[in-house]
């Protein structure tokens, strides 16, 4: 297993992963952004990685990406970035890009406000994402839905379009740990694990925290 995040526990949840499948991580943006950079570096170990990132302000963090690439054995020359400041930028990227490798999309619904554009904008973006998954895999790093914390942003069509869906969140105050729930997988039941924050921040690929790994099957909601 080559791995998509270089965190052994998370990669074991994703496995098996078929070419063309869409994988999504969603949750708090601080964890999601860190995991996105880590995954970009991890994916670049084996092939080119195309990255589309939505944003209002700020920019990319080349120092964080460089640190992860160095510690995980990634190749910065294989990483290609596109940034979008408007919804129209994402549409242009979708219409003009020929993706023949892995694609990472960060915060795809940032500019999609259904109160302004209507809920059909969710369906349109989800269809763009589906059409981009061809010769590689699409990895989405998304925020929690504004209409309920259990699902990612993007609506029901987006939720059903994803093959593998994982929710990431920090433990309560005073509890050291990051939780990951496998919400959806074609070959596995829902399951929840707790990992050490060092696994997300550091360069090691094995779970080496002092706390025991908590893992249990959840009841189907």
Backbone as ProteinMPNN parsed JSONL, in Angstrom:
{"seq_chain_A": "XXXXXXXXXXXXXXXXXXXXXXXXXXXXXXXXXXXXXXXXXXXXXXXXXXXXXXXXXXXXXXXXXXXXXXXXXXXXXXXXXXXXXXXXXXXXXXXXXXXXXXXXXXXXXXXXXXXXXXXXXXXXXXXXXXXXXXXXXXXXXXXXXXXXXXXXXXXXXXXXXXXXXXXXXXXXXXXXXXXXXXXXXXXXXXXXXXXXXXXXXXXXXXXXXXXXXXXXXXXXX", "coords_chain_A": {"N_chain_A": [[0.843, -1.19, 0.0], [0.838, 2.029, -1.078], [0.0, 4.445, -0.022], [-1.874, 7.409, 0.783], [-1.829, 9.52, 2.492], [0.305, 9.174, 4.105], [-0.036, 8.573, 6.733], [-0.325, 5.897, 8.626], [-2.598, 4.736, 9.854], [-4.78, 6.176, 8.755], [-4.415, 5.654, 6.03], [-4.84, 2.925, 6.016], [-7.552, 2.844, 6.505], [-8.552, 3.948, 4.159], [-7.717, 2.137, 2.2], [-9.099, -0.681, 0.435], [-8.286, 1.185, -2.553], [-9.554, 2.193, -5.53], [-8.623, 3.103, -8.9], [-9.802, 6.179, -10.106], [-11.649, 6.597, -8.125], [-13.166, 8.811, -5.731], [-11.936, 10.435, -2.932], [-12.632, 11.8, 0.212], [-11.77, 14.038, 2.805], [-13.065, 15.649, 5.62], [-13.797, 18.339, 7.94], [-12.629, 20.254, 10.769], [-11.028, 23.214, 9.699], [-8.342, 23.777, 10.298], [-7.091, 21.302, 10.858], [-7.749, 19.996, 8.49], [-6.466, 21.497, 6.464], [-3.769, 21.085, 7.153], [-3.588, 18.304, 6.846], [-4.129, 18.166, 4.132], [-1.841, 19.362, 2.906], [0.048, 17.544, 3.768], [-0.835, 15.208, 2.483], [-0.572, 15.941, -0.198], [2.22, 16.105, -0.451], [2.799, 13.44, 0.153], [1.505, 12.007, -1.916], [3.011, 12.881, -4.057], [5.231, 11.332, -4.086], [5.046, 9.223, -5.833], [3.885, 9.967, -8.283], [2.79, 12.633, -10.57], [1.054, 15.423, -9.096], [-1.831, 17.284, -9.136], [-3.117, 20.289, -7.952], [-5.884, 22.038, -6.799], [-6.843, 24.919, -5.206], [-9.169, 26.685, -3.355], [-9.656, 30.038, -2.257], [-9.99, 33.038, -0.259], [-8.348, 35.029, 0.94], [-4.8, 35.396, 1.724], [-2.423, 32.759, 1.057], [-0.641, 30.051, -0.476], [1.235, 27.731, 1.532], [4.354, 27.387, 1.266], [6.475, 26.608, 2.862], [5.483, 24.759, 4.73], [4.665, 22.744, 2.968], [7.131, 22.117, 1.812], [8.463, 21.141, 4.066], [6.983, 18.815, 4.7], [7.381, 17.416, 2.312], [10.108, 16.935, 2.358], [10.388, 15.358, 4.694], [8.76, 13.181, 4.138], [9.613, 12.161, 1.788], [8.697, 13.248, -0.583], [8.265, 14.802, -3.866], [8.811, 17.883, -4.951], [8.886, 18.871, -7.542], [6.94, 17.538, -8.892], [4.515, 18.613, -8.286], [1.725, 20.602, -9.02], [0.141, 23.666, -8.893], [-3.043, 25.349, -8.817], [-4.927, 28.245, -8.216], [-8.01, 29.494, -6.95], [-10.082, 32.302, -6.834], [-12.659, 32.937, -7.194], [-15.908, 31.544, -7.94], [-16.156, 31.227, -10.657], [-13.534, 30.782, -11.422], [-13.06, 28.157, -10.686], [-14.83, 26.853, -12.396], [-13.621, 27.486, -14.841], [-11.192, 26.137, -14.517], [-12.135, 23.507, -14.452], [-13.16, 23.232, -17.052], [-10.96, 23.641, -18.709], [-8.851, 22.022, -17.974], [-6.828, 19.122, -18.337], [-6.586, 16.39, -16.697], [-4.366, 13.927, -15.879], [-3.499, 12.452, -13.801], [-3.206, 12.191, -10.206], [-5.506, 14.272, -8.413], [-5.889, 16.965, -6.224], [-8.252, 18.695, -4.379], [-8.967, 21.546, -2.615], [-11.143, 22.82, -0.264], [-13.632, 23.009, -1.904], [-16.209, 24.168, -2.016], [-16.138, 26.754, -1.158], [-16.804, 29.217, -2.416], [-19.438, 28.876, -3.012], [-22.378, 29.879, -2.245], [-25.434, 28.929, -1.303], [-27.563, 30.533, -0.583], [-27.334, 32.72, -2.136], [-26.818, 31.848, -4.784], [-28.484, 29.71, -5.103], [-29.442, 26.276, -4.414], [-28.786, 24.602, -6.477], [-26.241, 25.144, -7.276], [-24.545, 23.596, -5.765], [-24.936, 21.042, -6.88], [-23.927, 21.466, -9.433], [-21.164, 21.965, -8.98], [-20.423, 19.527, -7.794], [-20.801, 17.828, -9.974], [-18.792, 18.763, -11.677], [-16.535, 17.939, -10.248], [-16.818, 15.149, -10.32], [-16.417, 14.612, -13.035], [-13.768, 15.149, -13.311], [-12.379, 13.047, -12.281], [-10.522, 10.734, -13.572], [-7.989, 9.348, -14.844], [-6.63, 9.072, -12.52], [-6.887, 9.553, -8.996], [-9.214, 11.526, -7.132], [-8.749, 13.697, -4.484], [-10.369, 15.195, -1.926], [-10.498, 17.962, 0.245], [-12.397, 19.172, 2.611], [-14.772, 21.407, 4.198], [-16.963, 21.316, 7.115], [-20.478, 20.903, 6.689], [-22.561, 23.773, 6.517], [-25.102, 23.367, 7.258], [-25.347, 21.331, 9.036], [-23.439, 19.344, 11.21], [-22.613, 16.714, 10.668], [-22.282, 15.951, 8.029], [-20.301, 16.696, 5.058], [-19.638, 19.911, 3.444], [-21.626, 20.735, 0.582], [-23.956, 19.339, -0.078], [-26.51, 16.776, -0.814], [-26.133, 15.426, -3.294], [-23.402, 15.71, -3.735], [-22.493, 14.285, -1.493], [-23.317, 11.664, -2.131], [-21.781, 11.248, -4.35], [-19.202, 10.792, -3.576], [-16.769, 8.294, -3.09], [-15.198, 7.342, -0.935], [-15.358, 8.474, 2.304], [-14.247, 10.477, 4.927], [-14.327, 11.746, 8.195], [-12.71, 14.212, 10.146], [-11.667, 15.283, 13.325], [-10.747, 17.201, 16.253], [-10.103, 16.003, 19.605], [-11.959, 16.546, 22.693], [-11.332, 19.356, 24.909], [-8.451, 18.898, 26.808], [-8.108, 16.276, 26.19], [-5.795, 14.466, 24.507], [-5.541, 13.923, 21.187], [-6.636, 13.015, 17.894], [-9.534, 12.461, 16.102], [-10.795, 10.209, 13.693], [-13.323, 9.341, 11.523], [-14.479, 6.815, 9.51], [-16.8, 7.339, 7.363], [-17.97, 6.465, 5.029], [-17.485, 3.864, 2.715], [-16.966, 1.779, -0.098], [-16.3, -0.882, 0.44], [-16.201, -1.343, 3.149], [-17.431, -1.253, 6.574], [-18.758, 1.519, 8.577], [-16.388, 3.063, 10.761], [-14.431, 4.134, 13.575], [-11.474, 5.829, 14.599], [-8.765, 6.793, 16.776], [-6.017, 8.929, 16.597], [-2.611, 9.966, 17.135], [-1.783, 13.446, 17.41], [0.813, 13.933, 16.541], [1.183, 12.226, 14.441], [-0.001, 13.483, 12.304], [1.424, 15.835, 12.151], [4.112, 15.193, 12.06], [6.841, 13.39, 10.407], [6.811, 10.645, 10.327], [5.484, 7.452, 9.278], [4.22, 5.549, 10.712], [2.014, 4.619, 13.407], [2.843, 5.769, 16.446], [2.199, 6.683, 18.934], [1.805, 7.003, 22.519], [-0.649, 6.445, 23.604], [-3.254, 4.014, 23.476], [-4.608, 2.717, 20.439], [-7.849, 3.537, 19.683], [-10.576, 1.846, 18.504], [-13.567, 1.152, 16.942], [-16.54, -0.327, 15.707], [-19.16, 1.569, 14.389], [-22.664, 2.052, 14.934], [-24.907, 1.839, 12.229], [-26.227, 4.817, 10.999]], "CA_chain_A": [[0.0, 0.0, 0.0], [1.702, 3.197, -1.199], [-0.479, 5.459, 0.912], [-2.346, 8.691, 0.264], [-1.59, 10.556, 3.492], [1.499, 8.8, 4.878], [-0.427, 8.248, 8.105], [-0.654, 4.487, 8.417], [-3.964, 4.442, 10.268], [-5.697, 6.744, 7.774], [-4.26, 4.929, 4.768], [-5.462, 1.604, 6.157], [-8.989, 3.042, 6.375], [-8.842, 4.214, 2.752], [-7.462, 0.92, 1.423], [-8.592, -0.582, -0.934], [-8.62, 2.378, -3.316], [-9.539, 1.932, -6.966], [-8.374, 4.251, -9.768], [-11.027, 6.873, -10.458], [-12.472, 6.867, -6.949], [-13.037, 10.108, -5.069], [-11.736, 10.323, -1.49], [-12.808, 13.107, 0.842], [-11.598, 14.315, 4.226], [-13.71, 16.906, 5.994], [-13.767, 18.634, 9.367], [-12.077, 21.558, 11.105], [-10.133, 23.632, 8.625], [-6.939, 23.736, 10.703], [-6.627, 19.934, 10.63], [-7.941, 19.649, 7.086], [-5.41, 22.111, 5.668], [-2.507, 20.397, 7.428], [-3.651, 16.988, 6.223], [-4.054, 18.369, 2.682], [-0.438, 19.55, 2.539], [0.732, 16.274, 4.003], [-1.234, 14.268, 1.441], [0.039, 16.382, -1.459], [3.615, 15.647, -0.411], [2.815, 11.979, 0.14], [1.137, 11.55, -3.256], [4.053, 13.241, -5.022], [6.304, 10.334, -4.06], [4.897, 8.211, -6.874], [3.431, 10.495, -9.561], [2.429, 14.044, -10.538], [-0.125, 15.783, -8.313], [-2.42, 18.568, -9.487], [-3.804, 20.821, -6.77], [-6.718, 23.233, -6.962], [-7.173, 25.421, -3.882], [-10.018, 27.872, -3.28], [-9.28, 30.918, -1.159], [-10.354, 34.448, -0.288], [-7.148, 35.8, 1.236], [-3.65, 34.56, 2.044], [-1.861, 32.025, -0.07], [-0.107, 28.738, -0.188], [2.287, 27.682, 2.551], [5.424, 26.584, 0.659], [7.364, 26.078, 3.897], [4.862, 23.542, 5.248], [4.737, 21.739, 1.912], [8.525, 21.711, 1.688], [8.811, 20.325, 5.235], [6.383, 17.5, 4.535], [8.019, 16.732, 1.184], [11.428, 16.49, 2.795], [10.29, 14.302, 5.7], [8.032, 12.029, 3.629], [10.201, 11.701, 0.543], [7.944, 13.762, -1.719], [9.009, 15.451, -4.942], [8.158, 19.163, -5.22], [8.812, 19.108, -8.977], [5.767, 16.833, -9.409], [3.31, 19.249, -7.745], [1.272, 21.723, -9.835], [-0.922, 24.362, -8.172], [-3.932, 26.362, -9.381], [-5.689, 28.887, -7.149], [-9.254, 30.099, -7.391], [-10.599, 33.349, -5.959], [-14.082, 33.065, -7.506], [-16.494, 30.318, -8.437], [-15.862, 31.161, -12.082], [-12.193, 30.226, -11.591], [-13.195, 26.701, -10.602], [-15.458, 26.428, -13.646], [-12.601, 27.581, -15.876], [-10.255, 25.037, -14.278], [-12.799, 22.276, -14.852], [-13.359, 23.18, -18.498], [-9.715, 23.75, -19.464], [-7.798, 21.149, -17.461], [-6.768, 17.715, -18.702], [-5.914, 15.769, -15.566], [-3.994, 12.549, -16.164], [-2.855, 11.936, -12.601], [-3.999, 12.48, -9.016], [-5.964, 15.646, -8.258], [-6.272, 17.383, -4.88], [-9.104, 19.883, -4.367], [-9.06, 22.055, -1.247], [-12.26, 23.73, 0.018], [-14.287, 23.216, -3.205], [-17.478, 24.895, -1.959], [-15.924, 28.029, -0.477], [-17.477, 30.315, -3.102], [-20.788, 28.447, -3.385], [-23.352, 30.23, -1.223], [-26.757, 28.615, -1.853], [-28.5, 31.621, -0.314], [-27.175, 33.692, -3.214], [-26.823, 31.189, -6.09], [-29.414, 28.591, -5.115], [-28.821, 24.999, -4.063], [-28.315, 23.901, -7.668], [-24.805, 25.363, -7.44], [-23.895, 22.423, -5.189], [-24.995, 19.964, -7.868], [-23.038, 21.809, -10.538], [-19.778, 21.75, -8.554], [-20.235, 18.086, -7.618], [-20.668, 17.229, -11.301], [-17.451, 19.104, -12.157], [-15.566, 17.085, -9.556], [-16.956, 13.783, -10.83], [-15.864, 14.514, -14.383], [-12.318, 15.293, -13.243], [-11.773, 11.802, -11.786], [-10.366, 9.863, -14.738], [-6.827, 8.457, -14.842], [-6.055, 9.013, -11.177], [-7.89, 9.711, -7.947], [-9.473, 12.875, -6.645], [-8.729, 13.798, -3.022], [-11.025, 16.441, -1.558], [-10.344, 18.399, 1.63], [-13.613, 19.969, 2.656], [-15.246, 21.864, 5.501], [-18.226, 20.743, 7.579], [-21.642, 21.578, 6.132], [-23.163, 24.846, 7.315], [-26.454, 22.958, 7.608], [-25.314, 20.185, 9.931], [-22.037, 18.996, 11.403], [-22.217, 15.335, 10.385], [-21.934, 15.806, 6.621], [-19.44, 17.749, 4.503], [-20.28, 20.914, 2.613], [-21.84, 20.297, -0.787], [-25.277, 18.793, -0.336], [-26.714, 15.331, -0.902], [-25.545, 14.874, -4.515], [-21.967, 15.6, -3.47], [-22.3, 13.207, -0.526], [-23.481, 10.38, -2.81], [-20.768, 11.128, -5.4], [-17.929, 10.416, -2.968], [-16.623, 6.862, -2.848], [-14.66, 7.144, 0.417], [-15.592, 9.713, 3.055], [-13.699, 10.421, 6.284], [-14.468, 12.958, 8.992], [-11.576, 14.409, 11.053], [-11.881, 16.344, 14.305], [-9.941, 17.134, 17.465], [-10.778, 15.59, 20.806], [-12.375, 17.619, 23.584], [-10.241, 19.999, 25.642], [-7.851, 18.049, 27.829], [-7.883, 14.939, 25.627], [-4.85, 14.524, 23.402], [-5.903, 12.971, 20.149], [-7.416, 13.438, 16.744], [-10.43, 11.387, 15.737], [-11.145, 10.046, 12.282], [-14.414, 8.401, 11.323], [-14.742, 6.365, 8.156], [-18.241, 7.471, 7.222], [-18.449, 5.783, 3.824], [-16.497, 3.13, 1.907], [-17.67, 0.717, -0.809], [-15.932, -2.227, 0.873], [-16.012, -1.418, 4.593], [-18.461, -0.612, 7.407], [-18.28, 2.703, 9.305], [-15.479, 2.776, 11.865], [-13.813, 5.342, 14.13], [-10.17, 5.617, 15.214], [-8.108, 7.96, 17.356], [-4.599, 8.941, 16.287], [-1.828, 11.005, 17.793], [-1.531, 14.634, 16.572], [2.155, 13.862, 15.973], [1.131, 11.508, 13.17], [-0.355, 14.453, 11.274], [2.4, 16.923, 12.102], [5.472, 14.705, 11.865], [7.173, 12.738, 9.152], [6.733, 9.193, 10.391], [4.299, 6.87, 8.671], [3.637, 4.557, 11.604], [1.395, 5.152, 14.61], [3.788, 5.471, 17.521], [1.796, 7.388, 20.138], [1.784, 6.199, 23.723], [-2.022, 6.052, 23.89], [-3.723, 2.901, 22.669], [-5.506, 3.046, 19.341], [-9.245, 3.219, 19.959], [-11.198, 1.526, 17.224], [-14.776, 0.406, 17.125], [-17.53, -0.202, 14.636], [-20.305, 2.387, 14.774], [-23.968, 1.652, 14.423], [-25.307, 2.561, 11.02], [-27.235, 5.829, 11.301]], "C_chain_A": [[0.881, 1.244, 0.0], [1.267, 4.326, -0.282], [-0.841, 6.758, 0.237], [-2.089, 9.834, 1.22], [-0.29, 10.34, 4.254], [1.207, 8.783, 6.374], [-1.002, 6.839, 8.028], [-2.107, 4.179, 8.758], [-4.964, 4.952, 9.234], [-5.614, 5.981, 6.45], [-4.878, 3.535, 4.839], [-6.982, 1.709, 6.077], [-9.382, 3.233, 4.914], [-8.708, 2.951, 1.906], [-8.631, -0.068, 1.533], [-9.121, 0.658, -1.658], [-8.471, 2.085, -4.799], [-9.264, 3.224, -7.742], [-9.714, 4.861, -10.184], [-11.934, 7.168, -9.283], [-12.169, 8.25, -6.385], [-12.969, 9.881, -3.564], [-11.89, 11.714, -0.879], [-12.538, 13.051, 2.341], [-12.325, 15.614, 4.528], [-13.706, 17.071, 7.507], [-13.275, 20.039, 9.609], [-10.989, 21.956, 10.132], [-8.665, 23.59, 9.019], [-6.355, 22.345, 10.473], [-6.682, 19.583, 9.155], [-6.831, 20.238, 6.218], [-4.067, 21.424, 5.899], [-2.485, 19.033, 6.752], [-3.562, 17.098, 4.701], [-2.606, 18.519, 2.226], [0.347, 18.248, 2.713], [0.421, 15.28, 2.878], [-0.646, 14.648, 0.089], [1.484, 15.9, -1.533], [3.701, 14.134, -0.522], [2.522, 11.447, -1.258], [2.239, 11.806, -4.277], [5.227, 12.273, -4.998], [6.241, 9.406, -5.267], [4.485, 8.748, -8.236], [3.133, 11.982, -9.434], [1.148, 14.244, -9.719], [-0.582, 17.178, -8.737], [-3.28, 19.037, -8.324], [-4.611, 22.047, -7.161], [-7.154, 23.666, -5.571], [-8.007, 26.69, -4.003], [-9.583, 28.736, -2.104], [-9.863, 32.311, -1.361], [-9.112, 35.316, -0.141], [-5.997, 34.835, 1.527], [-3.15, 33.825, 0.816], [-1.414, 30.653, 0.345], [0.978, 28.836, 0.878], [3.424, 26.814, 2.014], [6.353, 25.965, 1.696], [6.798, 24.789, 4.488], [4.934, 22.423, 4.215], [6.154, 21.216, 1.744], [8.938, 20.807, 2.85], [8.245, 18.922, 5.097], [7.058, 16.724, 3.4], [9.37, 16.172, 1.592], [11.326, 15.3, 3.739], [9.635, 13.038, 5.16], [8.608, 11.485, 2.328], [9.432, 12.129, -0.684], [8.842, 14.469, -2.723], [8.273, 16.73, -5.332], [8.01, 19.431, -6.714], [7.607, 18.419, -9.619], [4.456, 17.503, -9.002], [2.983, 20.501, -8.553], [0.046, 22.359, -9.181], [-1.731, 25.269, -9.095], [-4.756, 26.925, -8.227], [-6.933, 29.541, -7.724], [-9.767, 31.098, -6.368], [-12.094, 33.587, -6.175], [-14.608, 31.708, -7.969], [-16.19, 30.131, -9.916], [-14.467, 30.591, -12.36], [-12.23, 28.7, -11.558], [-13.829, 26.161, -11.886], [-14.448, 26.456, -14.794], [-11.584, 26.452, -15.748], [-10.858, 23.723, -14.765], [-12.865, 22.146, -16.374], [-12.044, 23.122, -19.279], [-8.649, 22.748, -19.064], [-7.95, 19.72, -17.968], [-5.924, 17.006, -17.641], [-5.641, 14.309, -15.898], [-3.29, 11.902, -14.976], [-3.754, 12.229, -11.41], [-4.323, 13.969, -8.929], [-6.374, 15.881, -6.818], [-7.081, 18.668, -4.994], [-9.311, 20.303, -2.923], [-10.186, 23.076, -1.156], [-13.086, 24.029, -1.245], [-15.535, 24.083, -3.173], [-17.361, 26.258, -1.27], [-16.753, 29.15, -1.092], [-18.925, 29.996, -3.481], [-21.756, 28.719, -2.238], [-24.746, 29.972, -1.786], [-27.795, 29.7, -1.587], [-28.453, 32.689, -1.409], [-27.385, 33.035, -4.58], [-27.845, 30.071, -6.213], [-28.699, 27.272, -4.871], [-28.338, 24.225, -5.283], [-26.829, 24.117, -7.907], [-24.017, 24.214, -6.829], [-23.834, 21.282, -6.202], [-24.024, 20.219, -9.013], [-21.578, 21.542, -10.165], [-19.488, 20.265, -8.385], [-20.066, 17.388, -8.969], [-19.317, 17.556, -11.916], [-16.418, 18.161, -11.562], [-15.626, 15.663, -10.106], [-16.295, 13.625, -12.196], [-14.346, 14.637, -14.398], [-11.626, 14.016, -12.775], [-11.693, 10.797, -12.924], [-9.202, 8.897, -14.553], [-6.123, 8.369, -13.49], [-7.178, 9.023, -10.168], [-8.052, 11.176, -7.608], [-9.522, 12.823, -5.122], [-9.263, 15.177, -2.645], [-10.804, 16.708, -0.071], [-11.37, 19.501, 1.843], [-13.942, 20.385, 4.085], [-16.557, 21.171, 5.857], [-19.38, 21.568, 7.011], [-22.171, 22.653, 7.078], [-24.559, 24.472, 7.787], [-26.488, 21.723, 8.506], [-23.924, 19.618, 10.009], [-21.64, 17.599, 10.989], [-21.758, 15.15, 8.943], [-21.001, 16.921, 6.164], [-20.258, 18.782, 3.749], [-20.509, 20.345, 1.217], [-23.178, 19.663, -1.089], [-25.303, 17.299, -0.581], [-26.088, 14.721, -2.151], [-24.032, 14.708, -4.353], [-21.693, 14.415, -2.553], [-22.384, 11.837, -1.209], [-22.435, 10.169, -3.899], [-19.433, 10.631, -4.868], [-17.884, 8.906, -2.744], [-16.182, 6.57, -1.414], [-14.727, 8.476, 1.151], [-15.111, 9.544, 4.488], [-13.854, 11.772, 6.97], [-13.342, 13.023, 10.013], [-11.935, 15.513, 12.044], [-11.002, 16.115, 15.531], [-10.782, 16.655, 18.634], [-11.153, 16.785, 21.664], [-11.175, 18.166, 24.342], [-9.746, 19.073, 26.755], [-7.589, 16.63, 27.363], [-6.97, 15.064, 24.42], [-5.227, 13.473, 22.372], [-6.693, 13.633, 19.042], [-8.243, 12.236, 16.321], [-10.674, 11.383, 14.233], [-12.227, 8.985, 12.189], [-14.548, 8.08, 9.84], [-16.258, 6.323, 7.991], [-18.771, 6.61, 6.086], [-17.295, 5.117, 3.093], [-17.229, 1.994, 1.2], [-17.433, -0.678, -0.245], [-15.84, -2.389, 2.383], [-17.186, -0.794, 5.339], [-17.9, 0.647, 8.054], [-17.42, 2.286, 10.496], [-14.839, 4.083, 12.323], [-12.495, 4.987, 14.795], [-9.693, 6.919, 15.851], [-6.619, 7.845, 17.079], [-3.914, 10.06, 17.051], [-1.678, 12.215, 16.872], [-0.157, 14.608, 15.922], [2.161, 13.128, 14.637], [0.765, 12.427, 12.022], [0.739, 15.494, 11.081], [3.79, 16.446, 11.732], [5.645, 13.97, 10.558], [7.043, 11.238, 9.16], [5.449, 8.672, 9.784], [3.624, 5.843, 9.573], [3.067, 5.231, 12.829], [2.258, 4.765, 15.791], [3.431, 6.199, 18.805], [1.75, 6.454, 21.335], [0.381, 5.721, 24.071], [-2.419, 4.904, 22.963], [-4.654, 3.401, 21.574], [-6.922, 2.604, 19.703], [-9.955, 2.998, 18.631], [-12.447, 0.696, 17.483], [-15.736, 0.666, 15.974], [-18.713, 0.594, 15.161], [-21.6, 1.764, 14.253], [-24.299, 2.477, 13.191], [-26.413, 3.54, 11.375], [-28.399, 5.723, 10.345]], "O_chain_A": [[1.596, 1.494, 0.971], [2.108, 5.091, 0.188], [-0.216, 7.167, -0.742], [-2.124, 10.997, 0.818], [0.164, 11.231, 4.971], [2.113, 8.96, 7.187], [-2.054, 6.626, 7.425], [-2.773, 3.441, 8.031], [-5.898, 4.235, 8.874], [-6.638, 5.698, 5.827], [-5.38, 3.023, 3.839], [-7.64, 0.77, 5.63], [-10.421, 2.738, 4.478], [-9.504, 2.727, 0.995], [-9.122, -0.282, 2.641], [-10.238, 1.115, -1.415], [-7.379, 1.765, -5.266], [-9.631, 4.31, -7.293], [-10.64, 4.146, -10.567], [-12.899, 7.919, -9.426], [-11.07, 8.781, -6.542], [-13.832, 9.219, -2.987], [-11.341, 12.688, -1.393], [-13.002, 12.155, 3.046], [-12.212, 16.578, 3.772], [-13.624, 16.099, 8.257], [-13.467, 20.924, 8.774], [-10.131, 21.148, 9.777], [-7.812, 23.386, 8.155], [-5.247, 22.218, 9.952], [-5.769, 18.946, 8.628], [-6.31, 19.558, 5.333], [-3.31, 21.204, 4.953], [-1.481, 18.649, 6.153], [-2.988, 16.226, 4.049], [-2.19, 17.874, 1.264], [1.201, 17.908, 1.894], [1.316, 14.595, 2.385], [-0.262, 13.773, -0.687], [1.917, 15.355, -2.549], [4.574, 13.606, -1.211], [3.206, 10.542, -1.735], [2.393, 11.055, -5.239], [6.133, 12.392, -5.821], [7.263, 8.86, -5.683], [4.698, 8.081, -9.249], [3.209, 12.542, -8.341], [0.285, 13.368, -9.655], [0.194, 18.133, -8.698], [-4.075, 18.271, -7.779], [-4.09, 22.978, -7.775], [-7.761, 22.887, -4.836], [-7.608, 27.647, -4.666], [-9.184, 28.212, -1.064], [-10.185, 32.711, -2.48], [-8.844, 36.202, -0.953], [-6.188, 33.62, 1.571], [-3.421, 34.219, -0.318], [-1.781, 30.161, 1.412], [1.562, 29.899, 1.091], [3.453, 25.614, 2.285], [6.952, 24.919, 1.447], [7.539, 23.835, 4.722], [5.231, 21.279, 4.559], [6.361, 20.018, 1.555], [9.666, 19.833, 2.659], [8.947, 17.943, 5.348], [7.279, 15.518, 3.514], [9.73, 15.059, 1.21], [12.084, 14.339, 3.61], [9.907, 11.942, 5.65], [8.144, 10.464, 1.82], [9.493, 11.465, -1.719], [10.022, 14.705, -2.466], [7.224, 16.669, -5.973], [7.096, 20.15, -7.117], [7.289, 18.692, -10.776], [3.385, 17.003, -9.345], [3.842, 21.36, -8.753], [-0.959, 21.69, -8.942], [-1.195, 25.875, -10.022], [-5.227, 26.18, -7.368], [-6.919, 30.072, -8.835], [-9.876, 30.785, -5.183], [-12.721, 34.343, -5.434], [-13.831, 30.83, -8.346], [-15.99, 29.007, -10.376], [-14.24, 29.989, -13.409], [-11.517, 28.036, -12.311], [-13.407, 25.125, -12.4], [-14.426, 25.547, -15.624], [-11.16, 25.877, -16.751], [-10.181, 22.923, -15.41], [-12.648, 21.062, -16.915], [-12.016, 22.606, -20.396], [-7.634, 22.63, -19.75], [-9.055, 19.18, -18.021], [-4.695, 17.028, -17.696], [-6.566, 13.542, -16.166], [-2.568, 10.918, -15.136], [-4.944, 12.49, -11.586], [-3.52, 14.816, -9.319], [-7.122, 15.088, -6.247], [-6.643, 19.625, -5.634], [-9.774, 19.513, -2.101], [-10.19, 24.075, -1.876], [-13.224, 25.194, -1.617], [-15.895, 24.678, -4.189], [-18.363, 26.839, -0.851], [-17.343, 29.95, -0.367], [-19.563, 30.768, -4.197], [-21.93, 27.877, -1.358], [-25.202, 30.713, -2.656], [-28.801, 29.778, -2.291], [-29.398, 33.458, -1.587], [-28.056, 33.603, -5.441], [-28.054, 29.539, -7.303], [-27.494, 27.161, -5.095], [-27.557, 23.285, -5.141], [-26.209, 23.362, -8.656], [-22.936, 23.882, -7.314], [-22.797, 20.637, -6.358], [-23.377, 19.295, -9.504], [-20.837, 20.955, -10.953], [-18.425, 19.792, -8.786], [-19.27, 16.457, -9.09], [-18.742, 16.717, -12.609], [-15.544, 17.65, -12.262], [-14.587, 15.043, -10.333], [-15.678, 12.596, -12.47], [-13.703, 14.274, -15.383], [-10.403, 13.915, -12.866], [-12.661, 10.093, -13.213], [-9.404, 7.752, -14.149], [-5.126, 7.66, -13.35], [-8.285, 8.561, -10.445], [-7.127, 11.97, -7.779], [-10.242, 12.011, -4.541], [-8.678, 16.199, -3.004], [-10.908, 15.805, 0.76], [-11.233, 20.61, 1.328], [-13.456, 19.794, 5.049], [-17.181, 20.525, 5.015], [-19.269, 22.786, 6.869], [-22.22, 22.456, 8.292], [-25.143, 25.169, 8.616], [-27.551, 21.136, 8.711], [-23.28, 19.425, 8.978], [-20.448, 17.296, 10.95], [-20.93, 14.283, 8.665], [-20.918, 17.968, 6.806], [-21.43, 18.558, 3.449], [-19.695, 19.568, 0.718], [-23.509, 19.466, -2.258], [-24.267, 16.634, -0.562], [-25.561, 13.61, -2.088], [-23.456, 13.706, -4.774], [-20.775, 13.633, -2.799], [-21.598, 10.944, -0.892], [-22.219, 9.037, -4.333], [-18.619, 10.106, -5.628], [-18.852, 8.314, -2.265], [-16.715, 5.674, -0.76], [-14.21, 9.485, 0.671], [-15.501, 8.605, 5.181], [-13.546, 12.814, 6.39], [-13.04, 12.029, 10.673], [-12.448, 16.56, 11.65], [-10.574, 14.995, 15.811], [-11.995, 16.857, 18.672], [-10.721, 17.907, 21.399], [-10.128, 17.522, 24.412], [-10.534, 18.541, 27.537], [-6.923, 15.86, 28.056], [-7.328, 15.695, 23.426], [-5.229, 12.277, 22.66], [-7.33, 14.668, 19.234], [-7.724, 11.127, 16.195], [-10.747, 12.434, 13.596], [-12.077, 7.877, 12.704], [-14.711, 8.98, 9.015], [-16.913, 5.378, 8.432], [-19.882, 6.085, 6.162], [-16.251, 5.732, 2.877], [-18.036, 1.307, 1.826], [-18.266, -1.566, -0.424], [-15.445, -3.451, 2.864], [-17.862, 0.088, 4.81], [-16.683, 0.829, 8.079], [-17.694, 1.282, 11.154], [-14.72, 5.028, 11.544], [-12.395, 3.967, 15.477], [-10.161, 8.004, 15.505], [-6.022, 6.79, 17.297], [-4.562, 10.981, 17.549], [-1.466, 12.043, 15.671], [0.029, 15.198, 14.859], [3.027, 13.368, 13.795], [1.169, 12.187, 10.884], [0.952, 15.978, 9.97], [4.57, 17.202, 11.152], [4.747, 13.923, 9.718], [7.152, 10.606, 8.11], [4.435, 9.369, 9.773], [2.563, 5.323, 9.228], [3.553, 6.278, 13.255], [2.395, 3.584, 16.111], [4.279, 6.324, 19.688], [1.666, 5.237, 21.17], [0.224, 4.709, 24.753], [-1.977, 4.833, 21.816], [-5.388, 4.373, 21.752], [-7.157, 1.432, 19.995], [-9.935, 3.857, 17.749], [-12.394, -0.333, 18.156], [-15.736, 1.734, 15.361], [-19.211, 0.324, 16.254], [-21.605, 1.043, 13.256], [-24.003, 3.671, 13.129], [-27.418, 3.159, 11.976], [-29.352, 6.496, 10.443]]}, "name": "protein", "num_of_chains": 1, "seq": "XXXXXXXXXXXXXXXXXXXXXXXXXXXXXXXXXXXXXXXXXXXXXXXXXXXXXXXXXXXXXXXXXXXXXXXXXXXXXXXXXXXXXXXXXXXXXXXXXXXXXXXXXXXXXXXXXXXXXXXXXXXXXXXXXXXXXXXXXXXXXXXXXXXXXXXXXXXXXXXXXXXXXXXXXXXXXXXXXXXXXXXXXXXXXXXXXXXXXXXXXXXXXXXXXXXXXXXXXXXXX"}
